């Protein structure tokens, strides 16, 4: 019995030591570089305004998921960062592949949003196109809609919308209509040198601006693109073209 207890204690200690590296490591935003480090990514919050951050506590396999938010009153902003698990590298992970996947997911979410009668969304306008010269493969999706009920993305890697009391809406003035403009970048990068072979990294950057008066932010696209440019994967090294 004593031997079994010792083995169990050893296992528990090794488990927590082994998983400690998977827990997100946060540092205060450096005032000089404006950089914020997570366990597999480095990002720079936009310089406009004061951003608050939150994240789920356990993030395994570099599935960094977090949200930054600022504003209140007449409008509010969210930045969602959603990272998937690394995939074994495949040459198919290019702009065409990412474009097809984005278009399929867009149609799915549009149907879901429009079918949720409690949201009262009548119409969603959207555009999808490839963005070149920023990351390896990037597809930009932007859409707008109006809802009489607050609608937000569910944090945790799920891309469907869900009514919730996410912190921030209590800071937005009550309104009969909420105007949404969303810019989303779907990104694939690679190949990277992984533990079990070459890997592809997939992540999403989503900028959401909600207003109660329908006033759009002309700087939203520039702010989102600048944020995307500053996202850096820090866990493994990139394989150069002459190494592929």
PAFIBA-236554 format. One record per residue (C-alpha): residue in three letters; x, y, z; residue number from 1. Coordinates in nm, 3 decimals. Layout:
% residues N
PT   r      xx      yy      zz   k
PT Ala       X       Y       Z NUM
...
//
This chain:
% residues 244
PT   r      xx      yy      zz   k
PT Unk   0.000   0.000   0.000   1
PT Unk   0.283   0.238   0.091   2
PT Unk   0.453   0.170  -0.240   3
PT Unk   0.132   0.245  -0.429   4
PT Unk   0.089   0.572  -0.240   5
PT Unk   0.446   0.674  -0.328   6
PT Unk   0.387   0.592  -0.695   7
PT Unk   0.064   0.795  -0.690   8
PT Unk   0.233   1.095  -0.528   9
PT Unk   0.517   1.077  -0.780  10
PT Unk   0.267   1.067  -1.066  11
PT Unk   0.078   1.371  -0.932  12
PT Unk   0.400   1.570  -0.889  13
PT Unk   0.517   1.482  -1.240  14
PT Unk   0.175   1.569  -1.382  15
PT Unk   0.174   1.918  -1.236  16
PT Unk   0.536   1.980  -1.323  17
PT Unk   0.472   1.861  -1.678  18
PT Unk   0.157   2.069  -1.726  19
PT Unk   0.295   2.384  -1.566  20
PT Unk   0.448   2.481  -1.898  21
PT Unk   0.106   2.461  -2.062  22
PT Unk  -0.056   2.716  -1.834  23
PT Unk  -0.062   3.061  -1.997  24
PT Unk   0.219   3.279  -1.873  25
PT Unk   0.123   3.643  -1.858  26
PT Unk   0.341   3.947  -1.814  27
PT Unk   0.232   4.303  -1.765  28
PT Unk   0.222   4.503  -2.084  29
PT Unk   0.566   4.650  -2.138  30
PT Unk   0.527   5.026  -2.154  31
PT Unk   0.814   5.057  -2.404  32
PT Unk   0.730   4.773  -2.643  33
PT Unk   0.357   4.740  -2.560  34
PT Unk   0.409   4.363  -2.585  35
PT Unk   0.207   4.094  -2.409  36
PT Unk   0.336   3.734  -2.396  37
PT Unk   0.124   3.421  -2.374  38
PT Unk   0.266   3.071  -2.360  39
PT Unk   0.301   3.030  -2.737  40
PT Unk   0.235   3.376  -2.879  41
PT Unk   0.349   3.732  -2.846  42
PT Unk   0.101   4.011  -2.927  43
PT Unk   0.083   4.388  -2.907  44
PT Unk  -0.251   4.542  -2.803  45
PT Unk  -0.358   4.843  -3.011  46
PT Unk  -0.225   5.173  -2.884  47
PT Unk  -0.572   5.328  -2.894  48
PT Unk  -0.740   5.321  -2.555  49
PT Unk  -0.687   5.104  -2.248  50
PT Unk  -0.742   4.732  -2.307  51
PT Unk  -0.842   4.477  -2.044  52
PT Unk  -0.744   4.113  -2.090  53
PT Unk  -0.884   3.780  -1.977  54
PT Unk  -0.829   3.415  -2.065  55
PT Unk  -0.921   3.064  -1.965  56
PT Unk  -0.685   2.926  -1.699  57
PT Unk  -0.567   2.605  -1.864  58
PT Unk  -0.448   2.619  -2.223  59
PT Unk  -0.293   2.294  -2.345  60
PT Unk  -0.093   2.236  -2.663  61
PT Unk  -0.059   2.609  -2.728  62
PT Unk  -0.433   2.656  -2.761  63
PT Unk  -0.403   3.017  -2.652  64
PT Unk  -0.745   3.176  -2.625  65
PT Unk  -0.798   3.521  -2.486  66
PT Unk  -0.999   3.839  -2.524  67
PT Unk  -0.909   4.204  -2.495  68
PT Unk  -1.181   4.463  -2.445  69
PT Unk  -1.213   4.838  -2.411  70
PT Unk  -1.477   5.108  -2.423  71
PT Unk  -1.827   5.149  -2.289  72
PT Unk  -2.120   5.388  -2.309  73
PT Unk  -2.201   5.433  -2.676  74
PT Unk  -1.959   5.176  -2.815  75
PT Unk  -1.733   4.892  -2.708  76
PT Unk  -1.457   4.682  -2.866  77
PT Unk  -1.346   4.321  -2.836  78
PT Unk  -1.041   4.147  -2.976  79
PT Unk  -1.067   3.769  -2.976  80
PT Unk  -0.763   3.551  -3.034  81
PT Unk  -0.838   3.182  -3.098  82
PT Unk  -0.560   2.932  -3.165  83
PT Unk  -0.608   2.571  -3.271  84
PT Unk  -0.383   2.280  -3.195  85
PT Unk  -0.087   2.236  -3.432  86
PT Unk  -0.155   2.008  -3.729  87
PT Unk   0.089   1.796  -3.921  88
PT Unk   0.210   2.002  -4.215  89
PT Unk   0.041   1.950  -4.549  90
PT Unk   0.101   2.141  -4.872  91
PT Unk  -0.276   2.191  -4.903  92
PT Unk  -0.268   2.450  -4.625  93
PT Unk  -0.262   2.748  -4.860  94
PT Unk  -0.483   3.046  -4.942  95
PT Unk  -0.724   2.837  -5.149  96
PT Unk  -0.774   2.586  -4.867  97
PT Unk  -0.822   2.864  -4.612  98
PT Unk  -1.063   3.047  -4.842  99
PT Unk  -1.283   2.740  -4.890 100
PT Unk  -1.290   2.667  -4.517 101
PT Unk  -1.375   3.030  -4.436 102
PT Unk  -1.660   3.046  -4.687 103
PT Unk  -1.811   2.724  -4.554 104
PT Unk  -1.794   2.840  -4.194 105
PT Unk  -1.936   3.181  -4.288 106
PT Unk  -2.246   3.029  -4.443 107
PT Unk  -2.294   2.804  -4.141 108
PT Unk  -2.272   3.088  -3.889 109
PT Unk  -2.489   3.319  -4.094 110
PT Unk  -2.765   3.058  -4.102 111
PT Unk  -2.727   2.998  -3.732 112
PT Unk  -2.739   3.365  -3.642 113
PT Unk  -3.038   3.435  -3.866 114
PT Unk  -3.224   3.131  -3.731 115
PT Unk  -3.184   3.243  -3.370 116
PT Unk  -3.513   3.429  -3.343 117
PT Unk  -3.425   3.561  -2.997 118
PT Unk  -3.155   3.775  -3.160 119
PT Unk  -3.390   3.931  -3.412 120
PT Unk  -3.119   3.959  -3.679 121
PT Unk  -3.279   4.020  -4.019 122
PT Unk  -2.977   4.053  -4.247 123
PT Unk  -2.601   4.001  -4.245 124
PT Unk  -2.378   4.166  -4.504 125
PT Unk  -2.038   4.002  -4.553 126
PT Unk  -1.722   3.987  -4.765 127
PT Unk  -1.439   3.733  -4.786 128
PT Unk  -1.105   3.774  -4.961 129
PT Unk  -0.738   3.673  -4.941 130
PT Unk  -0.488   3.910  -4.778 131
PT Unk  -0.135   3.883  -4.917 132
PT Unk   0.199   3.992  -4.777 133
PT Unk   0.113   3.975  -4.405 134
PT Unk   0.140   3.610  -4.295 135
PT Unk   0.188   3.282  -4.484 136
PT Unk  -0.183   3.245  -4.562 137
PT Unk  -0.452   3.491  -4.451 138
PT Unk  -0.821   3.517  -4.536 139
PT Unk  -1.008   3.827  -4.424 140
PT Unk  -1.375   3.800  -4.338 141
PT Unk  -1.580   4.105  -4.250 142
PT Unk  -1.950   4.126  -4.176 143
PT Unk  -2.206   4.361  -4.028 144
PT Unk  -2.547   4.316  -3.872 145
PT Unk  -2.795   4.481  -3.638 146
PT Unk  -2.955   4.309  -3.341 147
PT Unk  -3.203   4.421  -3.072 148
PT Unk  -3.023   4.183  -2.832 149
PT Unk  -2.654   4.183  -2.737 150
PT Unk  -2.473   3.903  -2.919 151
PT Unk  -2.115   3.795  -2.851 152
PT Unk  -1.873   3.521  -2.943 153
PT Unk  -1.835   3.253  -2.684 154
PT Unk  -1.483   3.253  -2.547 155
PT Unk  -1.302   2.920  -2.553 156
PT Unk  -1.243   2.849  -2.920 157
PT Unk  -1.611   2.812  -3.014 158
PT Unk  -1.714   3.029  -3.304 159
PT Unk  -2.089   3.029  -3.261 160
PT Unk  -2.269   3.325  -3.112 161
PT Unk  -2.447   3.307  -2.783 162
PT Unk  -2.638   3.550  -2.564 163
PT Unk  -2.444   3.599  -2.244 164
PT Unk  -2.357   3.845  -1.971 165
PT Unk  -1.994   3.873  -2.076 166
PT Unk  -1.815   4.146  -1.883 167
PT Unk  -1.837   4.466  -2.081 168
PT Unk  -2.199   4.473  -2.187 169
PT Unk  -2.299   4.618  -1.852 170
PT Unk  -2.074   4.912  -1.950 171
PT Unk  -2.259   4.963  -2.280 172
PT Unk  -2.563   5.186  -2.255 173
PT Unk  -2.896   5.003  -2.296 174
PT Unk  -3.034   5.035  -2.647 175
PT Unk  -3.312   4.909  -2.872 176
PT Unk  -3.052   4.829  -3.140 177
PT Unk  -2.691   4.714  -3.133 178
PT Unk  -2.483   4.772  -3.446 179
PT Unk  -2.204   4.522  -3.512 180
PT Unk  -1.905   4.544  -3.743 181
PT Unk  -1.665   4.250  -3.734 182
PT Unk  -1.329   4.191  -3.899 183
PT Unk  -1.189   3.839  -3.876 184
PT Unk  -0.857   3.706  -4.002 185
PT Unk  -0.817   3.330  -4.045 186
PT Unk  -0.447   3.248  -4.055 187
PT Unk  -0.229   2.946  -4.127 188
PT Unk   0.149   2.949  -4.090 189
PT Unk   0.419   2.694  -4.139 190
PT Unk   0.587   2.464  -4.160 191
PT Unk   0.736   2.477  -3.810 192
PT Unk   0.976   2.231  -3.652 193
PT Unk   0.750   2.036  -3.417 194
PT Unk   0.811   1.756  -3.166 195
PT Unk   0.656   1.496  -3.396 196
PT Unk   0.742   1.636  -3.737 197
PT Unk   0.665   1.950  -3.932 198
PT Unk   0.357   2.139  -3.816 199
PT Unk   0.107   2.396  -3.935 200
PT Unk  -0.026   2.661  -3.699 201
PT Unk  -0.381   2.793  -3.731 202
PT Unk  -0.528   3.089  -3.547 203
PT Unk  -0.795   3.357  -3.574 204
PT Unk  -0.792   3.726  -3.489 205
PT Unk  -1.140   3.876  -3.452 206
PT Unk  -1.210   4.246  -3.401 207
PT Unk  -1.565   4.332  -3.292 208
PT Unk  -1.698   4.687  -3.267 209
PT Unk  -2.045   4.733  -3.120 210
PT Unk  -2.222   5.068  -3.111 211
PT Unk  -2.570   5.179  -3.007 212
PT Unk  -2.593   5.463  -3.260 213
PT Unk  -2.474   5.294  -3.580 214
PT Unk  -2.155   5.499  -3.610 215
PT Unk  -1.880   5.291  -3.774 216
PT Unk  -1.514   5.313  -3.683 217
PT Unk  -1.314   5.409  -3.994 218
PT Unk  -0.993   5.297  -3.821 219
PT Unk  -1.115   4.945  -3.736 220
PT Unk  -0.959   4.775  -4.039 221
PT Unk  -0.624   4.948  -3.998 222
PT Unk  -0.620   4.866  -3.626 223
PT Unk  -0.704   4.500  -3.689 224
PT Unk  -0.440   4.464  -3.962 225
PT Unk  -0.172   4.623  -3.746 226
PT Unk  -0.259   4.387  -3.462 227
PT Unk  -0.235   4.086  -3.696 228
PT Unk   0.107   4.193  -3.822 229
PT Unk   0.238   4.195  -3.465 230
PT Unk   0.121   3.842  -3.376 231
PT Unk   0.425   3.616  -3.340 232
PT Unk   0.438   3.244  -3.273 233
PT Unk   0.715   3.180  -3.021 234
PT Unk   0.706   2.809  -2.938 235
PT Unk   0.899   2.651  -3.228 236
PT Unk   1.125   2.769  -3.507 237
PT Unk   1.005   2.826  -3.862 238
PT Unk   1.142   2.603  -4.136 239
PT Unk   1.304   2.803  -4.413 240
PT Unk   1.215   2.743  -4.777 241
PT Unk   1.550   2.585  -4.855 242
PT Unk   1.494   2.336  -4.568 243
PT Unk   1.157   2.213  -4.695 244
//
